[in-house]
């Protein structure tokens, strides 16, 4: 799978809106930013993108252009995560060394809240595809969710080595530093992610949460202003956090 950063979900939302309009007109929408319109529309259909598993949604948009993975597209559109994992496991029975299918299976488990199972799938992915930054991001995220901060830090550093332009890697790095009380390093990571893509709503959310929890009102206000423009539902999540 090609390297593909997964920040800028606000961009995915715009693609989704355009995709819906295009479908109504019976037209076809080209790929934008590496994210296929149909997948973006499916991921955005709930109208609420959550800080967490949906942070990785856009990296799966590339599958719509690859014939061997097209069966995943309608499942992702419907957010049928159980169906996605069943499909991936069926494919793995035939091709146990395909890292992409381990990643797809892991993403389905992650969306269903089965974090440990997802982590094990992503561990297989990075072993088979060590050059894939997105896989390292997914692995780092699950390790962090399970409390393995050291492992998560190692994984996110591997992601940055594979692709220094990965927004998501720096968002995860910001989360790790924040949770460890390294506030300066956390801010630097979120700011770097925003520098890579100033429409990355997850980076703005992370920066806002850092400001809110660490008595840095200027950061919180910057994040609020940006999220209000980019994606108000994420602002609502920040205000409730």
Residue pairs with C-beta under 8 A, 6 or more apart in sequence:
1 62
1 99
1 100
1 103
1 129
1 132
1 134
2 34
2 62
3 131
3 132
3 133
3 134
3 162
3 163
3 166
4 34
4 58
4 59
4 61
4 62
4 134
5 59
5 133
5 134
5 163
5 165
5 166
5 167
5 168
5 169
5 196
5 197
6 55
6 56
6 57
6 58
6 59
6 134
6 137
6 166
6 167
6 168
7 166
7 167
7 168
7 171
7 193
7 196
7 197
7 200
7 202
7 203
8 33
8 58
8 167
8 197
8 199
8 200
8 201
9 49
9 54
9 55
9 57
9 58
9 200
9 201
9 202
9 231
10 199
10 200
10 201
10 230
10 231
11 32
11 33
11 35
11 58
11 197
11 199
12 35
12 40
12 43
12 44
12 49
12 57
12 58
12 61
13 40
13 44
13 49
13 231
15 29
15 32
15 33
15 35
15 37
15 40
15 41
16 37
16 40
16 41
16 43
16 44
16 45
17 44
18 29
18 37
19 29
19 37
19 38
19 40
19 41
20 41
22 28
22 29
22 37
23 41
29 37
30 37
31 37
31 61
31 65
33 58
34 58
34 61
34 62
35 58
35 61
35 62
36 61
36 62
36 63
36 64
36 65
36 73
38 64
38 73
38 77
39 57
39 60
39 61
39 63
39 64
39 73
39 76
39 77
40 57
40 58
40 61
41 77
42 73
42 74
42 76
42 77
42 78
42 79
43 49
43 54
43 57
43 58
43 60
43 76
43 77
43 79
45 77
45 79
46 79
47 233
48 233
49 57
49 201
49 231
49 233
49 234
50 237
51 202
51 205
51 206
51 234
51 237
53 107
53 110
53 111
55 141
55 168
55 171
55 202
56 107
56 110
56 134
56 137
56 138
56 141
56 168
59 134
60 72
60 76
60 104
60 107
63 69
63 70
63 72
63 73
63 76
63 104
64 70
64 73
69 100
69 104
71 87
72 84
72 87
72 88
72 104
74 80
75 81
75 83
75 84
75 87
76 84
79 111
81 107
81 108
81 109
81 111
81 112
82 108
82 112
84 104
84 105
84 107
84 108
84 111
85 105
85 108
85 109
85 112
87 104
88 101
88 102
88 104
88 105
88 108
89 105
91 98
91 101
92 98
92 101
92 102
92 105
95 101
97 128
98 128
99 124
99 125
99 126
99 127
99 128
99 129
99 132
99 135
100 125
100 129
102 121
102 122
102 124
102 125
102 128
103 121
103 122
103 125
103 129
103 132
103 134
103 135
103 138
105 121
106 117
106 118
106 119
106 120
106 121
106 122
106 125
106 138
106 142
107 118
107 138
109 115
109 117
109 118
109 121
110 118
110 138
110 141
110 142
115 142
115 145
115 146
116 142
116 146
118 138
118 142
119 139
119 142
119 143
119 146
122 135
122 138
122 139
122 142
123 139
125 132
125 135
125 138
125 139
126 132
126 135
126 136
126 139
126 155
126 158
129 135
130 158
130 162
131 162
132 162
133 159
133 160
133 162
133 163
133 166
133 169
134 159
134 166
134 168
136 155
136 156
136 158
136 159
136 162
136 169
137 155
137 156
137 159
137 166
137 168
137 169
137 172
139 155
140 151
140 152
140 153
140 155
140 156
140 159
140 169
140 172
141 152
141 172
143 149
143 151
143 152
143 155
144 152
144 172
144 175
144 176
144 179
149 176
149 179
149 180
152 172
152 176
153 173
153 176
156 169
156 172
156 173
156 176
159 166
159 168
159 169
159 172
160 166
160 169
160 170
160 173
163 169
165 196
166 196
167 193
167 196
167 197
167 200
167 202
167 203
168 193
168 202
170 189
170 190
170 192
170 193
170 196
170 203
171 189
171 190
171 193
171 200
171 202
171 203
171 206
173 189
174 186
174 187
174 189
174 190
174 193
174 203
174 206
174 207
174 210
175 186
175 206
176 186
177 183
177 185
177 186
177 189
178 186
178 206
178 209
178 210
178 213
178 214
183 210
183 214
183 216
186 206
186 210
187 207
187 210
187 216
187 219
190 203
190 206
190 207
190 210
191 207
193 200
193 202
193 203
193 206
194 200
194 203
194 204
194 207
197 203
198 226
199 230
201 227
201 230
201 231
201 234
204 222
204 223
204 226
204 227
204 230
204 234
205 223
205 227
205 234
205 237
205 238
207 219
207 222
207 223
208 219
208 220
208 222
208 223
208 224
208 227
208 238
209 223
209 238
209 241
210 216
210 219
211 217
211 218
211 219
211 220
211 221
211 222
211 223
212 220
212 238
212 241
223 238
224 235
224 238
224 239
227 234
227 235
227 238
228 235
